[in-house]
Amino acid sequence: MAKQPMLKFTNVARDMPEKRAPNLRKTDFNEIYAEYAEAKAKEQSSRCSQCGVPYCQTHCPLHNNIPDWLRLTAEGRLEEAYEISQATNTFPEICGRICPQDRLCEGNCVIESSGHGTVTIGSVEKYITDTAWEQGWVKPIVPNHERTESVGIIGAGPGGLAAADFLRRAGVQVTVYDRYDRAGGLMTYGIPGFKLEKDVVMRRNQQLEQGGVTFKLNCTVGEDISFADIRKAHDAVIIATGVYKSRELAAPGVGAQGVVRAIDFLTVSNKKSFGDDVPSFDDGSLNANGKKVIVIGGGDTAMDCVRTSIRQGATSVKCLYRRDRANMPGSQREVANAEEEGVVFEWLSAPKGFVGEPVSGVMVQKMRLGQPDATGRQAPEIIEGSDYIEEVDLVIMALGFEAEDLPTLWDCPELPVNRWGTVKADYITGRTHADSVFAVGDIVRGASLVVWAIKDGRDCAEAIVEQFNGAAAVAAE
């Protein structure tokens, strides 16, 4: 009888891939985790309890068949594991790197609640698909038959690219429009290389292009092409722009030189990593080298900014967040990585204003947590008389993102948006009230996770194919 390959969590300890030492990793933008070796991937996969109700799968937005591909990995059937993994996830190697597993699949692992430490789901997912690329198991997109219908997708982020992948596999003609010079959205220009190395994104872009997706880059809708013209050119349109408008802080001195937006700081850093000519980095405007840096915010974007600043050679990096550690929205794993690399967190601290031109100080006011607000979170309250000034050379505002005013920018007043500016669309199909116009990802949800955008893109593409099939059936009658 074959030996049971699973249920090893009682005698095999949780073991993450080796993490590079902080003094080494903070000198470059390479990923901080090493790759699992085959034996280690098998060992860690074998810890899965194969529980009857897999909460890891339930709490994954894509409902990935996690127990199945863990078992196949433990059994050494890695190509089959890859096939199961990619059946539900367009970009598993990307999710394995950047998903907040501590809040999703791993955070709901049954053996974690019994004190044995969660299965390292994300690291195994990354290993499976990286191996698939190395072994040539990732096949080019070749539809069974080509269709005449076409879809225009506005935005080359994870939602738009996931939809493009699904539609091309169904034979639909796809054109993706994006304002940047490279596809990938925040995966390319927002997330730093130490979390997601750029060749991982570029090879997916290349796969889509080789599979027949047409990319129209450096193309801003409303300037280079009108939304009306895109609608005329295609049988359906998907809006997948994301949310790029930075939330602003109303405080004295906020317009001073040296107070910058997180999206600008991260985009410039990522462009530099591609070897691009970036004047605003070279002249020091968006470069933390040799500076005292303060990042304001407590989300994942703030974590990206503090860790990027360290790698650019900042003399000190502090993060101000108005709540405490337990109530911050960013990944606790990212906070721990940042602290290891030398970032100092000032909890229960908020900016009151800025001093100097260019900026030379942040007026900080200390906070305490009061009564819970309408969402159940404790509202921060100012502690009167606790203000002080923190010296600074560069302030990075990472307060989150909002939707741009698309109806105005695109001269499309009938585009349905809510009071937050996000597009009103069905959460499953992405369908809006505008004829043959769909919307997915952050432009519907507000700022959210890459994995949710992938789900939205896939679901929307499936709905569009069903719509095309229905129209074709009617036409054939």
Residue pairs with C-beta under 8 A, 6 or more apart in sequence:
5 46
5 71
5 74
5 75
6 46
6 48
6 49
6 50
6 70
6 71
6 74
7 46
7 48
7 49
7 50
8 43
8 46
8 47
9 47
9 48
9 49
9 111
9 116
9 117
9 119
10 116
12 43
12 44
12 46
12 47
13 117
14 44
14 47
14 116
14 117
14 118
14 119
14 120
15 40
15 43
15 44
15 120
16 33
16 120
16 123
17 33
17 34
17 35
17 36
17 40
17 120
17 123
18 33
18 34
19 25
19 32
19 33
19 34
20 30
20 32
20 33
20 34
22 340
22 341
22 342
25 32
25 194
25 341
26 307
26 310
26 311
26 341
26 342
27 311
28 194
28 311
29 192
29 193
29 194
29 273
29 311
30 193
30 194
30 197
31 97
31 193
31 194
31 195
31 196
31 197
32 194
32 337
33 123
35 126
35 127
35 130
36 44
36 123
36 124
36 127
38 76
38 78
41 73
41 124
41 127
41 128
42 73
42 74
42 75
42 76
44 119
44 120
44 123
44 124
45 70
45 71
45 73
45 74
45 119
45 124
46 74
47 111
47 116
47 119
48 66
48 67
48 70
48 71
48 74
48 111
48 119
49 110
49 111
50 67
50 71
51 67
51 110
54 66
54 67
55 108
55 109
55 110
56 66
56 67
56 105
56 106
56 108
56 109
56 119
56 121
57 63
57 64
57 65
57 66
57 67
57 105
58 108
59 104
59 105
59 107
59 108
60 66
60 104
60 105
60 451
61 104
61 449
61 451
61 452
61 454
61 455
62 88
62 89
62 95
62 451
62 454
62 455
62 458
63 88
64 85
64 88
64 89
64 92
64 105
64 125
65 84
65 85
65 87
65 88
66 105
66 121
68 81
68 84
69 81
69 82
69 84
69 85
69 124
69 125
69 128
70 81
70 119
70 121
70 124
72 78
72 80
72 81
72 84
73 81
73 124
73 127
73 128
78 128
78 131
78 132
79 132
79 135
79 137
81 128
82 128
82 129
82 131
82 132
82 137
82 138
83 137
85 92
85 125
85 128
85 129
86 92
86 129
86 132
86 138
89 95
89 454
90 161
90 162
90 165
90 166
90 454
90 457
90 458
91 158
91 161
91 162
91 204
91 454
92 125
92 126
92 128
92 129
93 125
93 126
93 129
93 130
93 133
93 200
94 158
94 187
94 196
94 200
94 201
94 204
94 450
95 122
95 125
95 450
95 451
95 454
96 122
96 123
96 124
96 125
96 126
96 127
96 128
96 129
97 122
97 126
97 195
97 196
97 200
98 187
98 191
98 195
98 196
98 450
99 105
99 122
99 449
99 450
99 451
100 300
100 331
100 333
100 449
101 107
101 121
101 122
102 331
102 332
102 333
103 331
104 451
105 121
105 122
106 112
106 118
106 119
106 120
106 121
106 122
107 118
109 118
109 119
109 121
111 117
111 118
111 119
112 118
129 138
131 137
132 138
133 203
138 207
140 207
140 210
140 211
141 165
141 168
141 169
141 207
141 208
141 210
141 211
141 212
142 211
143 168
143 169
143 170
143 171
143 212
144 171
145 171
146 171
146 173
147 170
147 171
147 172
147 173
147 468
148 173
149 172
149 173
149 235
149 236
149 468
150 172
150 173
150 174
150 175
150 233
150 234
150 235
151 163
151 167
151 172
151 173
151 174
151 175
151 234
151 235
151 236
151 237
151 238
151 461
151 464
152 175
152 176
152 177
152 230
152 231
152 233
152 234
152 236
152 237
152 238
153 160
153 163
153 164
153 174
153 175
153 176
153 177
153 237
153 238
153 240
154 160
154 177
154 178
154 221
154 227
154 230
154 237
154 238
154 239
154 240
154 241
155 176
155 177
155 178
155 185
155 239
155 240
155 241
155 242
155 441
155 443
156 176
156 177
156 178
156 180
156 183
156 184
156 185
156 205
156 215
156 217
156 240
157 184
157 185
157 186
157 187
157 240
157 241
157 242
157 441
157 442
157 453
158 185
158 186
158 187
158 441
158 450
158 453
158 454
158 457
159 240
159 242
159 440
159 441
159 442
159 453
159 454
159 456
159 457
160 176
160 178
160 185
160 238
160 240
160 440
160 441
160 457
161 176
161 183
161 184
161 185
161 204
161 205
161 208
161 457
162 453
162 454
162 455
162 456
162 457
162 458
162 461
163 238
163 240
163 440
163 457
163 458
163 460
163 461
164 174
164 176
164 208
164 213
164 457
164 461
165 208
165 211
165 213
165 461
166 457
166 458
166 461
166 462
166 465
167 174
167 461
167 464
167 465
168 174
168 208
168 211
168 212
168 213
169 211
170 461
170 465
172 464
172 465
172 468
173 212
173 214
174 212
174 213
174 214
175 213
175 214
175 215
175 216
175 233
175 234
176 183
176 213
176 214
176 215
176 216
177 216
177 219
177 221
177 225
177 230
178 185
178 215
178 216
178 217
178 219
179 218
179 219
179 220
179 221
180 188
180 189
180 217
180 218
181 217
181 218
182 188
182 189
182 202
182 205
182 217
182 274
183 205
183 208
183 215
183 217
184 201
184 202
184 204
184 205
185 242
186 242
186 450
187 196
187 201
187 450
188 198
188 201
188 202
188 270
189 266
189 267
189 270
189 271
190 263
190 266
190 267
190 270
190 301
190 304
191 266
191 270
191 304
192 266
192 269
192 270
192 304
192 307
192 308
192 311
193 270
193 273
194 307
194 311
195 304
198 270
198 273
198 274
205 215
208 215
209 215
216 225
218 224
219 225
221 227
221 230
221 409
221 410
222 409
222 410
222 411
226 410
226 411
227 237
227 410
227 411
227 412
227 415
228 411
228 412
230 237
231 237
231 436
231 437
235 436
235 468
236 436
236 437
236 438
236 464
236 467
236 468
237 436
237 437
237 438
238 430
238 438
238 439
238 440
238 457
238 460
238 461
238 464
239 406
239 423
239 432
239 437
239 438
239 439
239 440
239 443
240 439
240 440
240 441
240 443
240 453
240 457
241 404
241 406
241 443
242 401
242 441
242 442
242 443
242 453
243 401
243 402
243 403
243 404
243 422
243 442
243 443
243 446
243 447
244 263
244 401
244 404
245 401
245 402
245 403
245 404
246 261
246 262
246 263
246 397
246 399
246 400
246 401
246 402
247 399
247 400
247 401
247 402
248 254
248 397
248 399
249 296
249 351
249 397
249 399
251 351
251 352
251 353
251 354
252 352
252 353
252 354
252 363
253 259
253 353
253 354
253 355
253 356
253 357
253 359
254 353
254 354
256 354
256 356
256 357
256 358
256 359
257 357
257 358
257 359
258 358
258 359
258 392
258 393
258 394
258 395
259 354
259 359
259 395
259 397
260 285
260 286
260 394
260 395
260 396
260 397
261 396
261 397
262 295
262 297
262 301
262 302
262 304
262 305
262 396
262 397
262 398
262 399
263 301
263 401
264 280
264 286
265 286
265 305
265 308
265 396
266 301
266 304
266 305
266 308
268 278
268 280
268 281
268 286
268 287
269 281
269 286
269 308
269 312
271 278
271 281
272 278
272 281
278 286
280 286
281 287
287 312
288 308
288 309
288 312
288 313
288 314
288 317
288 394
289 312
289 313
289 314
290 313
290 314
290 315
291 314
291 315
291 393
291 394
292 314
292 315
292 316
292 391
292 392
292 393
292 394
293 306
293 309
293 314
293 316
293 317
293 318
293 392
293 393
293 394
293 395
293 396
294 317
294 318
294 319
294 320
294 362
294 390
294 392
294 394
294 395
294 396
295 302
295 305
295 306
295 309
295 317
295 318
295 319
295 320
295 395
295 396
295 398
296 302
296 319
296 320
296 350
296 351
296 395
296 396
296 397
296 398
296 399
297 305
297 319
297 320
297 321
297 397
297 398
297 399
297 400
298 319
298 321
298 322
298 323
298 328
298 329
298 330
299 328
299 329
299 330
299 398
299 400
300 329
300 330
300 331
300 334
301 398
301 400
301 401
302 319
302 321
302 330
302 398
303 330
303 331
303 334
303 335
303 337
303 338
304 398
305 396
305 398
306 317
306 319
306 338
306 343
307 334
307 337
307 338
307 341
307 343
309 317
309 394
309 396
310 317
310 338
310 341
310 342
310 343
314 394
316 344
317 342
317 343
317 344
318 343
318 344
318 345
318 346
318 390
319 338
319 343
319 344
319 345
319 346
320 346
320 349
320 350
320 351
320 362
320 364
321 328
321 345
321 346
321 347
321 348
321 349
322 348
322 349
322 350
322 367
322 380
323 347
323 348
323 367
323 369
323 377
323 378
323 380
324 347
324 348
324 369
325 332
325 335
325 345
325 347
327 369
327 377
327 378
328 335
335 345
338 345
339 345
346 364
346 390
348 366
348 367
348 368
348 369
348 380
349 364
349 365
349 366
349 367
350 364
350 365
350 367
350 380
350 382
351 362
351 363
351 364
351 365
351 395
352 363
352 364
352 365
352 387
353 362
353 363
354 361
354 362
354 363
354 395
355 361
355 362
355 363
355 389
358 393
359 392
359 393
359 394
359 395
360 391
360 392
360 393
361 389
361 390
361 391
361 392
362 389
362 390
362 392
362 395
363 387
363 388
363 389
364 387
364 388
364 389
364 390
365 382
365 383
365 386
365 387
366 382
366 383
366 386
366 387
367 380
367 381
367 382
367 383
368 380
368 381
368 383
369 378
369 379
369 380
369 381
370 378
370 379
370 380
370 381
371 378
371 379
372 378
372 379
373 379
400 447
401 442
401 447
402 420
402 421
402 446
402 447
403 417
403 420
403 421
403 422
403 423
403 443
403 446
404 421
405 421
406 412
406 415
406 417
406 421
406 423
406 443
407 413
407 414
407 415
407 417
412 434
414 434
415 423
415 432
415 434
415 437
416 423
416 424
416 425
416 432
416 433
416 434
417 423
417 424
418 424
420 446
422 442
422 443
422 444
422 445
422 446
423 432
423 439
423 443
423 444
424 432
424 433
424 444
425 431
425 432
425 438
425 439
425 440
425 444
426 432
427 444
427 456
428 459
428 463
429 438
429 459
429 460
429 463
430 438
430 439
430 440
430 444
430 456
430 459
430 460
430 463
431 438
431 460
431 463
432 438
432 439
438 460
438 463
438 464
439 460
440 453
440 456
440 457
440 459
440 460
441 448
441 452
441 453
441 456
441 457
442 448
442 453
444 456
445 452
445 456
